[in-house]
Amino acid sequence: MSYKYSYILMNGTVIDPANQRNGVMDIAVADNKIANIAKEIDPTLAMDCFDATGKFILPGIIDLHVHASAWLGGKFGHKMMALAGITTALDMSGPIDSVLDIARDYGVGLNVACLQYVRPGHTVKGTNPGKSQLMDLLQDSLKKGACGLKILGGHYPLSPEATARTIEVAYQNNAYLAFHAGSLETKSNIEGFHEATALIRDFPVHLAHINSYCRGAVRPYTVETEEAIETLKQHPNICSESYLSPVNGTSAKCALGIPESQVTMTCLEIGGFHATEQGLEEAIMSCWAQINIESGGQIILATGKKAVEWWRQHDTDTTVSFKVNPEIPKLRLASAKRDSGNFVVDCISTDGGGIPRNVTVEMGLALVKLQVLRMDDFAIKTSMNPAKILGLKHKGHLGIGADADISVLDFETQKPVFSMANGEVVMWNGFVCGRGTRIITTPAGRKCVEAKGLRSSVIDPVETPLCRRVQ
């Protein structure tokens, strides 16, 4: 028997702000696209049907800040994202080779894009790389499949001059540029944020996790939060996201007796520990620092002797998390709006992936229950806006002909119960059943991505500019 549709999702409340849909409807999928949306679609026309009664059907969740490489995140990142209802993600550091390898070997059906890190001693020689070195890094990264670069200023800072050069080089080459605020002259705090906005000037840049700069390190966190909001209002060229988890994530790698990451050192000092390798071990034993370890096919947070042993067995080269994110800045940044009615911070992200803080659905729906956000707002910040920023014209909405990227959420339990990407089921009731990965890349990276045995989804940044804030 020949069927008209592959799947029908039945009786769910469809939330699709881009097409002004909000009501109980059926959605039919055919040829990996949204084929029909109606009050009632004949179920005999589909090869398979899913009952979404009492659930919300949203465009697939797009997380604009995750980590899924061997350096950060690890091999279980794709599975963890799928369990969190994510269908598309942007890896915000790379390295690109590792991101592609993990996507090939451990993919579960998601769409993934990647930015290559600009890191002294790794991808550039020192903290003040010149324009030619940065150009070489960018071109090599694009050929390998990345969409652009990420400045890790808060962790591994560049000079302010090199930071500005990196931003300009990316713009001149139509590449995506993300920036974790901080340089050799500032830290990952509100002062680093202000320096970042000055260095960005009028260029289109993705300024990462705004909540990370509003932890009260310089001034009371409520003051810092309002400063960040007002500054972003004055810089319409900057797109941004913030996350809702109470914990951060950073590198636990130490060299010569001290942590390599400036953020790790700062977090130790916040907890009253020395910013040294010994101080980090004491912080792990006292439960202030939580080491990310593999357990049961996922990554979990661990403390005490077990965590120290894992950290030492891996020569300290693991991820560590600290509970440093105050509640009020997260709520304020999630809900603040411009005079136009658009959000000041465009998206909700996780900074998660393989780091265990993929709580966008859990905590985002809590904000809806508290009436901080509406369900339409949630869909705008988790799908519609990030799709536009990534230049994904056929994602972020449920219009006829759009990619069949769908997340189905249980409002009462605040959990995702079903998701599909490109018309293929990724997760159903906590069981991850997708396979492979579709890599979002530019024309320069298509050959390398496909040579790795991965499917590609090519965005031409000349035709569809990347990293542009939703106006």
C-alpha positions as CSV (number, residue, x, y, z in Angstrom):
1,M,0.0,0.0,0.0
2,S,1.2,3.5,-0.9
3,Y,0.9,6.1,1.8
4,K,0.5,9.9,1.3
5,Y,2.4,10.7,4.5
6,S,5.2,9.2,6.4
7,Y,3.9,10.4,9.8
8,I,1.0,12.3,11.3
9,L,1.3,13.9,14.7
10,M,-2.3,14.0,16.0
11,N,-4.3,16.2,18.4
12,G,-1.4,18.2,19.8
13,T,-1.4,22.0,20.5
14,V,0.7,23.5,17.7
15,I,2.8,26.5,18.7
16,D,4.3,28.1,15.6
17,P,4.9,31.9,16.1
18,A,6.3,32.4,12.6
19,N,3.0,31.3,11.1
20,Q,0.8,32.6,13.9
21,R,-0.5,29.1,14.8
22,N,-1.6,28.3,18.3
23,G,-4.2,25.6,18.6
24,V,-5.0,21.9,18.5
25,M,-4.1,20.5,15.1
26,D,-2.6,17.5,13.2
27,I,0.7,17.8,11.4
28,A,1.6,15.5,8.5
29,V,5.1,14.7,7.3
30,A,6.1,13.5,3.9
31,D,9.5,13.5,2.1
32,N,11.1,14.8,5.3
33,K,9.0,18.0,5.1
34,I,5.9,19.4,6.7
35,A,3.3,18.4,4.2
36,N,0.0,19.4,5.8
37,I,-1.4,21.1,8.9
38,A,-5.1,20.9,9.6
39,K,-7.7,20.4,12.4
40,E,-8.0,16.8,11.4
41,I,-6.0,14.7,8.9
42,D,-7.1,11.2,8.0
43,P,-4.8,8.8,9.9
44,T,-5.2,6.1,7.2
45,L,-3.1,8.3,4.9
46,A,0.0,7.9,7.0
47,M,2.5,5.0,7.4
48,D,2.6,5.8,11.2
49,C,0.8,8.1,13.6
50,F,1.8,9.6,17.0
51,D,-0.9,10.7,19.5
52,A,0.1,14.1,20.9
53,T,-3.1,14.7,22.8
54,G,-2.4,17.1,25.7
55,K,1.1,17.8,24.4
56,F,2.6,20.9,22.8
57,I,4.1,20.6,19.3
58,L,6.8,23.1,18.5
59,P,9.3,23.7,15.8
60,G,12.4,21.6,16.6
61,I,14.4,23.2,19.4
62,I,17.7,24.8,18.3
63,D,20.4,25.2,20.8
64,L,22.9,27.9,19.8
65,H,25.5,27.0,22.4
66,V,26.5,23.4,23.0
67,H,29.7,21.4,23.3
68,A,30.1,18.0,21.5
69,S,33.8,17.4,20.9
70,A,36.3,15.2,22.6
71,W,37.8,18.3,24.2
72,L,34.5,19.5,25.7
73,G,31.3,17.5,25.8
74,G,32.4,14.1,24.7
75,K,30.9,11.2,22.8
76,F,27.6,11.2,24.7
77,G,26.7,14.8,23.8
78,H,24.5,13.9,20.9
79,K,22.5,11.4,22.9
80,M,22.1,13.9,25.8
81,M,20.9,16.6,23.4
82,A,18.3,14.2,21.9
83,L,17.0,13.3,25.3
84,A,16.6,17.1,26.0
85,G,14.4,17.5,22.9
86,I,17.0,19.3,20.8
87,T,17.0,18.8,17.0
88,T,19.7,21.3,15.9
89,A,22.7,22.6,17.7
90,L,25.7,24.9,17.3
91,D,29.0,23.6,18.8
92,M,30.6,26.6,20.2
93,S,34.4,25.8,20.3
94,G,35.2,22.7,18.3
95,P,37.8,21.6,17.5
96,I,36.1,20.9,14.2
97,D,37.9,17.7,13.4
98,S,36.8,16.2,16.7
99,V,33.2,17.5,16.4
100,L,32.9,15.7,13.0
101,D,34.4,12.5,14.3
102,I,32.0,12.3,17.2
103,A,29.1,13.3,14.9
104,R,30.0,10.4,12.6
105,D,30.6,7.8,15.3
106,Y,27.9,8.7,17.8
107,G,25.3,10.7,15.9
108,V,21.7,10.2,16.7
109,G,20.0,12.1,13.9
110,L,20.6,15.7,14.9
111,N,21.6,18.7,12.8
112,V,24.9,20.2,14.0
113,A,27.0,23.2,13.1
114,C,30.4,24.1,14.5
115,L,32.6,27.0,15.2
116,Q,36.4,26.5,15.5
117,Y,38.1,28.0,18.6
118,V,40.8,30.7,18.4
119,R,43.0,29.4,21.1
120,P,46.6,30.5,21.8
121,G,49.1,27.6,21.6
122,H,46.5,25.5,19.7
123,T,45.0,27.1,16.7
124,V,47.1,30.3,16.8
125,K,50.6,30.6,18.0
126,G,50.2,33.3,20.7
127,T,47.9,35.8,22.2
128,N,48.4,38.5,19.5
129,P,48.0,36.7,16.1
130,G,48.2,38.9,13.1
131,K,45.6,39.2,10.3
132,S,47.3,36.7,8.0
133,Q,47.5,34.0,10.7
134,L,43.8,34.6,11.5
135,M,42.9,34.4,7.9
136,D,44.7,31.1,7.5
137,L,42.9,29.7,10.5
138,L,39.5,30.8,9.2
139,Q,40.0,29.5,5.7
140,D,41.3,26.1,7.0
141,S,38.4,25.9,9.5
142,L,35.8,26.6,6.8
143,K,37.4,24.0,4.5
144,K,37.1,21.4,7.3
145,G,33.4,22.1,7.8
146,A,33.2,24.9,10.4
147,C,30.8,27.9,9.8
148,G,33.2,30.4,11.5
149,L,35.3,31.1,14.6
150,K,34.8,31.4,18.4
151,I,36.9,33.7,20.5
152,L,37.4,32.0,23.9
153,G,38.3,35.3,25.6
154,G,37.1,34.4,29.1
155,H,39.1,31.1,29.1
156,Y,42.1,31.6,26.8
157,P,42.3,35.3,26.1
158,L,43.8,37.2,23.1
159,S,45.0,40.7,23.2
160,P,42.2,43.3,22.6
161,E,43.9,44.1,19.3
162,A,43.9,40.5,18.1
163,T,40.3,40.1,19.3
164,A,39.2,43.0,17.1
165,R,41.2,41.6,14.2
166,T,39.5,38.3,14.5
167,I,36.1,39.9,14.4
168,E,37.0,41.9,11.3
169,V,38.5,38.9,9.5
170,A,35.3,36.9,10.1
171,Y,33.1,39.7,8.8
172,Q,35.2,40.2,5.7
173,N,34.8,36.5,4.8
174,N,31.1,36.2,5.6
175,A,31.9,33.8,8.5
176,Y,30.1,33.3,11.7
177,L,31.9,34.9,14.7
178,A,31.0,34.1,18.4
179,F,32.8,35.7,21.4
180,H,33.1,34.6,25.0
181,A,33.8,38.0,26.4
182,G,37.2,38.7,28.0
183,S,40.8,39.5,26.8
184,L,44.2,39.9,28.2
185,E,43.0,43.1,29.8
186,T,39.6,41.9,31.2
187,K,38.0,38.8,32.6
188,S,34.7,36.9,31.9
189,N,32.6,39.4,33.8
190,I,30.6,42.6,33.3
191,E,33.8,44.6,32.5
192,G,34.8,42.0,29.9
193,F,31.3,42.3,28.5
194,H,31.6,46.1,28.1
195,E,35.0,45.7,26.5
196,A,33.6,43.1,24.1
197,T,30.8,45.4,22.9
198,A,33.4,48.1,22.3
199,L,35.7,45.7,20.3
200,I,32.7,44.4,18.3
201,R,31.9,47.9,17.1
202,D,29.2,47.6,14.4
203,F,30.1,44.1,13.2
204,P,27.6,41.2,13.5
205,V,28.7,39.0,16.3
206,H,27.2,36.4,18.6
207,L,28.1,37.4,22.1
208,A,27.8,34.1,24.1
209,H,25.9,33.4,27.3
210,I,25.1,36.8,28.6
211,N,24.2,35.5,32.1
212,S,27.9,34.5,32.6
213,Y,28.8,38.1,32.8
214,C,26.2,39.0,35.4
215,R,27.3,36.9,38.5
216,G,28.1,39.9,40.7
217,A,31.9,39.7,40.3
218,V,32.3,43.5,40.0
219,R,29.0,45.0,41.1
220,P,25.8,43.5,42.5
221,Y,24.4,41.0,40.0
222,T,21.1,42.9,39.6
223,V,23.1,46.0,38.6
224,E,25.3,44.1,36.2
225,T,22.2,42.5,34.6
226,E,20.5,45.8,33.9
227,E,23.8,47.2,32.5
228,A,24.0,44.2,30.1
229,I,20.4,44.7,29.0
230,E,20.8,48.4,28.4
231,T,24.1,47.9,26.5
232,L,22.6,45.2,24.3
233,K,19.7,47.5,23.4
234,Q,22.3,50.0,22.1
235,H,24.0,47.3,19.9
236,P,21.4,46.0,17.5
237,N,24.2,44.2,15.6
238,I,24.9,41.8,18.5
239,C,22.9,38.5,18.7
240,S,23.0,36.7,22.0
241,E,21.8,33.9,24.2
242,S,21.7,33.0,27.8
243,Y,21.1,29.8,29.7
244,L,19.0,28.7,32.6
245,S,21.1,26.2,34.4
246,P,22.6,27.0,37.9
247,V,25.9,25.5,36.9
248,N,28.6,26.6,34.4
249,G,31.1,24.4,32.7
250,T,34.8,24.9,32.1
251,S,38.1,23.0,31.7
252,A,39.7,21.3,34.7
253,K,43.0,20.9,32.8
254,C,46.0,22.1,34.8
255,A,49.6,22.9,33.7
256,L,52.5,23.7,36.0
257,G,50.2,23.5,39.0
258,I,47.5,25.9,37.9
259,P,44.3,25.7,35.8
260,E,44.8,26.6,32.2
261,S,41.3,28.3,32.0
262,Q,40.9,31.8,33.5
263,V,37.2,31.0,34.2
264,T,38.2,27.9,36.3
265,M,40.6,30.1,38.3
266,T,37.9,32.7,38.9
267,C,35.3,30.1,40.0
268,L,37.8,28.6,42.5
269,E,38.4,32.1,44.0
270,I,34.6,32.6,44.2
271,G,34.3,29.5,46.3
272,G,37.2,30.5,48.6
273,F,39.8,28.2,47.1
274,H,43.3,28.9,45.8
275,A,43.4,29.1,42.0
276,T,45.8,26.2,41.8
277,E,45.7,22.5,40.9
278,Q,45.8,21.7,44.6
279,G,43.0,24.2,45.2
280,L,40.9,22.6,42.5
281,E,41.4,19.1,44.1
282,E,40.3,20.6,47.4
283,A,37.2,22.1,45.7
284,I,36.3,18.8,44.2
285,M,36.6,17.0,47.6
286,S,34.4,19.7,49.2
287,C,31.7,19.5,46.5
288,W,32.3,23.1,45.2
289,A,33.8,21.8,42.0
290,Q,31.9,19.0,40.1
291,I,33.8,16.9,37.7
292,N,32.0,15.7,34.5
293,I,32.3,11.9,34.3
294,E,30.9,9.2,32.1
295,S,28.2,7.0,33.7
296,G,25.4,4.9,32.1
297,G,25.8,6.3,28.6
298,Q,25.7,9.9,29.7
299,I,27.8,12.5,31.5
300,I,27.0,13.2,35.1
301,L,28.4,15.7,37.7
302,A,30.5,14.0,40.5
303,T,32.4,15.2,43.6
304,G,34.5,13.7,46.2
305,K,37.1,10.9,45.9
306,K,35.5,9.3,42.9
307,A,35.6,12.5,41.0
308,V,39.2,13.2,42.0
309,E,40.2,9.8,40.7
310,W,38.5,10.3,37.4
311,W,40.2,13.7,37.0
312,R,43.6,12.4,37.8
313,Q,43.2,9.3,35.6
314,H,42.6,11.7,32.7
315,D,45.6,13.8,33.6
316,T,43.3,16.6,34.8
317,D,42.0,17.0,31.2
318,T,38.3,16.9,32.0
319,T,35.4,19.3,32.3
320,V,34.5,20.8,35.6
321,S,31.3,22.6,36.7
322,F,30.6,25.2,39.4
323,K,27.2,26.4,40.7
324,V,27.9,30.1,40.1
325,N,24.8,31.3,38.2
326,P,22.4,33.4,40.3
327,E,18.7,33.0,39.7
328,I,17.6,36.6,39.2
329,P,19.9,37.4,36.2
330,K,18.7,34.3,34.4
331,L,15.1,35.2,34.8
332,R,15.6,38.8,33.8
333,L,17.7,38.0,30.8
334,A,15.2,35.4,29.6
335,S,12.3,37.9,29.6
336,A,13.7,41.4,28.9
337,K,12.4,43.0,25.8
338,R,13.3,46.0,23.6
339,D,10.9,48.8,22.8
340,S,10.1,47.0,19.6
341,G,8.7,44.0,21.6
342,N,11.6,41.7,20.5
343,F,13.7,40.1,23.1
344,V,16.9,41.8,24.3
345,V,18.6,38.4,24.5
346,D,17.5,36.6,21.4
347,C,17.7,32.9,22.4
348,I,17.7,30.5,25.3
349,S,20.7,28.1,25.1
350,T,22.3,25.6,27.4
351,D,26.1,25.8,26.9
352,G,25.5,22.1,27.4
353,G,25.4,19.2,24.9
354,G,27.8,16.8,26.6
355,I,28.0,19.0,29.6
356,P,25.0,18.0,31.9
357,R,22.9,21.2,31.9
358,N,20.5,20.6,29.0
359,V,17.6,22.1,30.9
360,T,16.0,24.4,28.3
361,V,12.7,22.5,28.3
362,E,12.6,21.8,32.0
363,M,13.4,25.3,33.2
364,G,12.0,27.1,30.2
365,L,8.5,25.6,30.7
366,A,8.8,26.5,34.4
367,L,9.1,30.1,33.3
368,V,5.9,29.6,31.2
369,K,4.2,28.2,34.3
370,L,5.3,31.3,36.3
371,Q,4.0,33.5,33.4
372,V,7.5,35.0,32.9
373,L,7.2,33.7,29.3
374,R,4.3,32.6,27.1
375,M,4.5,29.4,25.1
376,D,4.9,31.5,21.9
377,D,7.8,33.3,23.6
378,F,9.4,30.0,24.5
379,A,9.2,28.9,20.8
380,I,10.6,32.2,19.6
381,K,13.6,32.0,21.9
382,T,14.3,28.2,21.4
383,S,13.6,27.8,17.7
384,M,12.4,30.7,15.6
385,N,15.2,33.2,16.5
386,P,18.1,30.7,16.5
387,A,17.0,29.4,13.1
388,K,17.2,32.9,11.7
389,I,20.6,33.6,13.3
390,L,22.0,30.4,11.8
391,G,20.5,31.2,8.4
392,L,18.2,28.1,8.4
393,K,15.3,29.3,6.3
394,H,13.5,25.9,6.5
395,K,13.8,25.4,10.2
396,G,12.4,27.3,13.2
397,H,8.8,27.1,11.9
398,L,6.2,24.6,10.9
399,G,5.1,26.1,7.5
400,I,4.2,23.8,4.6
401,G,7.5,22.8,3.0
402,A,9.6,23.4,6.1
403,D,12.0,20.8,7.3
404,A,10.1,18.3,9.5
405,D,12.0,19.3,12.7
406,I,9.6,18.9,15.6
407,S,9.8,18.8,19.4
408,V,6.8,17.6,21.3
409,L,6.7,18.7,25.0
410,D,4.7,17.6,28.0
411,F,3.8,20.8,29.8
412,E,2.9,19.1,33.1
413,T,6.2,17.1,33.5
414,Q,8.2,19.8,31.7
415,K,9.9,17.2,29.6
416,P,10.3,16.5,25.9
417,V,8.5,13.3,24.8
418,F,9.2,13.1,21.1
419,S,11.4,14.8,18.5
420,M,12.2,14.4,14.8
421,A,14.8,16.1,12.6
422,N,14.5,16.2,8.8
423,G,11.5,14.0,9.0
424,E,13.2,11.2,10.9
425,V,12.3,10.2,14.5
426,V,15.2,11.1,16.9
427,M,13.6,10.4,20.3
428,W,10.4,8.9,21.6
429,N,9.5,8.7,25.3
430,G,13.1,8.9,26.5
431,F,14.4,6.4,23.9
432,V,16.9,7.8,21.4
433,C,16.3,6.1,18.1
434,G,17.9,8.4,15.5
435,R,21.1,7.6,13.6
436,G,23.8,9.7,11.9
437,T,24.3,13.5,11.9
438,R,23.6,16.2,9.3
439,I,26.4,18.8,9.5
440,I,25.4,22.4,8.8
441,T,28.3,23.9,6.8
442,T,29.2,26.4,4.1
443,P,30.1,25.6,0.5
444,A,33.8,25.6,1.4
445,G,33.2,22.7,3.9
446,R,30.9,20.4,2.0
447,K,33.6,18.2,0.5
448,C,35.3,17.6,3.8
449,V,32.1,16.9,5.7
450,E,30.9,14.3,3.1
451,A,34.4,12.8,2.9
452,K,33.9,12.0,6.6
453,G,30.8,10.0,5.7
454,L,28.5,12.6,7.1
455,R,25.4,14.2,5.4
456,S,25.7,17.9,4.8
457,S,23.3,20.8,4.8
458,V,24.9,23.8,3.1
459,I,24.3,27.4,3.8
460,D,25.7,30.0,1.5
461,P,26.5,32.9,3.8
462,V,26.7,35.2,0.7
463,E,23.0,34.6,0.0
464,T,22.0,34.1,3.7
465,P,24.1,36.2,6.1
466,L,24.9,34.3,9.3
467,C,25.1,35.6,12.8
468,R,22.5,38.4,12.3
469,R,20.3,39.4,15.2
470,V,16.5,39.1,14.6
471,Q,15.3,42.7,14.1
